[in-house]
């Protein structure tokens, strides 16, 4: 299950890098200072906020820019135009930092549930609306992937390779048991999924099945095969054996 949000693999790497950059004390203090100002801040102001030299402050600020936490430009602090070259100023980006091991995607679950509420038709149950929304989102993602990559005919092995990349990007921790069998070692929606397993597992199943449909993968189906500590969905050949493990 997913949304149109950015994929997890690059986003997760960026988040880890951002946390690493903020590990340095002066850098973290300058970042907090700039966020509090609600306006562009000069190097001199940033340096003074932590009591270091302008040159050292410039080094740390550039690290924050490289990590995507700040953006830099030339401008006049406070909007006051002065004669001569404008100083370099820094301001926060809109990036959010979230790091979770194992990966958790509660905002994606909330996004789908919100869409389900907004599109729920008269006489449709909330559960049905949520499952329908997840299936449609997965199908659109698969169609988009197929349109962008133009993979041609996708049999079981190649199709699972494409699915594996997508599922890895979204935190499912796919594990290839056999060339045509894929298990998902992580549920990105745990522990919330434990509160409503039928709902969340149904949405997961609908999303992945929809993705397979949109991607036009043959010889593979998504089935519910819950195992403790893992995602409830498994991908494999149609009619394959599924473990009868209870959640």
PyMOL commands that set and color helices and strands:
alter all, ss='L'
color gray80, all
select helices_A, chain A and resi 8-21+25-37+43-50+54-66+77-79+106-119+126-149+156-169+192-195+197-215
alter helices_A, ss='H'
color red, helices_A
select strands_A, chain A and resi 41-42+70-74+88-92+174-178+181-184+221-224+233-236
alter strands_A, ss='S'
color yellow, strands_A
deselect
rebuild
show_as cartoon
